[in-house]
Amino acid sequence: MSKSHAKQQGTVVVTGVSSGINCVTAKRVVESGSFARRILRHPLLCISAVTLAIPFTGCEGASDKKPPSPAAVEIAAVVAKPIRLSDEFNGRVASINSVDVRPRATGYVDKVAYREGDNVKRGDLLFVIDPRPFRDALDSAKATLEREHAAAAFAEIQSKRAQALNASSAISQEEYQNRDSDLSQSTARVHAAEAAVAMAELNLSFTEVRAPVDGRTSRAQLTRGNLAQADQTVLTTVVSQDPVYVYFDCDEQSYLRFQERAHRGSRVSSANPVRIALANETGFPHVGRVDFLDNELNAATGTIRARVILPNPDHLFTPGLYARVQLESTGTVPALLVDDKAILTDQDRKYVYVLGAGDTAQRKDVQLGPLVDGLRIVQSGLGTGDKVIVGGLQKILYPGVPVTPKDSAMEPSHTTTASSQTLATVQ
């Protein structure tokens, strides 16, 4: 469009850039009153004004940009101290003695003599089998014994008489030997009758089914009037409660670590305390000891079975309960610890920001271990002199950003549970 034609149409054409007009001059033209009135009357001029507004903004921003101020952050020195390592496993509580109570005499249940679920002592009466047939058998055995005693007494008299007659040659040798043999046989029959009486007494005693161990009883499997078969029918079960076992399976890697510690003189053995916790407990409040380690690994699972013996005076541990086992080593190792809130994640990598030269935030990738006393073990990536940024991390947008550090203490996070504040669990 020519200038003369534009004048006829009432349109203003601004050619600041092509004619060498600087930003300030062009801005004054646009901001003039007559130019503004023409813009409102002509849509085409509005588009031209928008085009001019874009370089005006750039002109002002170039002169007003300022360097960012250093971010205020809190720093804390890495904690270096010796710690005692431990391993954590899953286990199950088991009773030391678990007995299926079976009768040793066949008969009908005459009485259930205990209350189901009660604690019993060894020898307490649990069931009574109908004793009448066994009592009659005992009386019969005693009668047989009396008869044999009488026969033996008569055989002894006959033997003494035969000895006297034999001294005067008034009896044949055959008769003498027969009477002596009768005495020996009578004596043997007496012994057999005595054994029969003892067996009858034993069978009669078997009609009273008593607790074989101290422990807690289960429900009665048979009630009064039911037939119990000797050595077959389970009447109830009794499990001991104090102490108890906790069985757990140690994985191959942990077992190899145990072997390595053995060479360093810190072998895990029965002298090492083992801490136990139930599923609803925090920390590991119960202490036991390892009393058994299997002689081979299970090739199918890659684990080896171990057992802890644990006092249970309050009967808190019921056989079958899930338990967490923490096996502690005797030796200590040096470790570096930081607060969990200082640790950041970049996909599969963990890192922290430390105070670098010139008060700048420098990134360091780290390898982490378990918690101990509420702080996280750093296995690699940090040194003893490093100061880790623990507060104001949201202000650090990239490594190397200037910061204004403020010293603080390396304290555990409030979200750390009590279970993680005991001993370090090797992962």
TANOR-V47333 format. One line per field, one symbol per residue. phi: phi as a letter, one per 40 degrees, with the letter a starting at -180 (. if undefined). psi: psi as a letter, one per 30 degrees, with the letter a starting at -180 (. if undefined). burial: b if it has 9 or more other C-alpha atoms within 8 Angstrom, else e. A space follows every 50 residues. Layout:
# TANOR-V47333
phi->???
psi->???
burial->???
This chain:
# TANOR-V47333
phi->.ccccccccgbcbbbccccgcccccccccccccccccccccbdccccccc cccccccccccccccbcccdccbbbacccbacbbcabbbbabcbccbbbc cbcbbcicccabcbcdgccbbdgccbbbcdcccccccccccccccccccc cccccccccccccccccbfcaccccccccccccccccccccccccccccc cccccccbcbccacibcccccbbdgccbccgbcccabbbcbacbbbcabc ccccccccccccccgbccaccccbbbacccbcgbcbbbacbabccacccc bgbbcbbbbbcaccfccbdhccacbbcbcccbbcabbbcccccbbbfcbb abbbcbcgfbcbcbcbbbbccafgbccbcahbbcccbccbbgcccccacg ccbbcbcaccbcccccccccbcbcbcb
psi->kleeeeeefhkkkkheefggkleeeeeeeefleeeeeeeffjeefeeeee effefeeeeeefffklkklkkklklkkkkjlklkllkklklkkkkekjkj jklgkkakkfkjglkkflkllkfkkelkkjfeeeeeeeeeeeeeeeeeee eeeeeeeeeeeeeeeffghgkleeeeeeeeeeeeeeeeeeeeeeeeeeee eeeefffjjlkflkaklalkfkakfkkkkkgekjeakkklfjalljklkk leeeeeeeeefefgghkkaffkkkkkklfgkkaifkkalkgkklglkjfe fhlkklkkkkkhfghejkkfkkkkkjjklellkklkklkfffklkjcgkk llkljakghljkkkklklalkkhflkkjelfllffkjkjfkgfffjflkf kkljkkklkjlkkffklffggdlkjk.
burial->eeeeebbeeebbeeebeeeebebebbbeebeeeebbebbeebeebbeebe ebeebbeebeeeeeeeeeeebbbbbbbbbbeebbbbbbbbbbbbbbebbb bbbbbbbbbbbbeeeeeeebbbeebbbbbbbeebbebbeebbebbeebbe bbeebbebbeebbebbeeeebeeebbeebbebbeebbebbeebbebbeeb bebbebbbbbbebbbbbbebeebbeeebbbeebbbbbbbbbebbbbbbbb bbebbeebbbbbeeebbbeeebbbbbbbeeebbbeebbbbeebeeebeee ebbbbbbbbbebeeeebbbebbbbbbbbbbebeebbbbbbebbeeeeeeb bbbbbeeebbbbbbbbbbbbbbbbbbbbbebbeeebbbbbebbeebeebe bbbbbeeeebebbeebeeebbbbbbbe
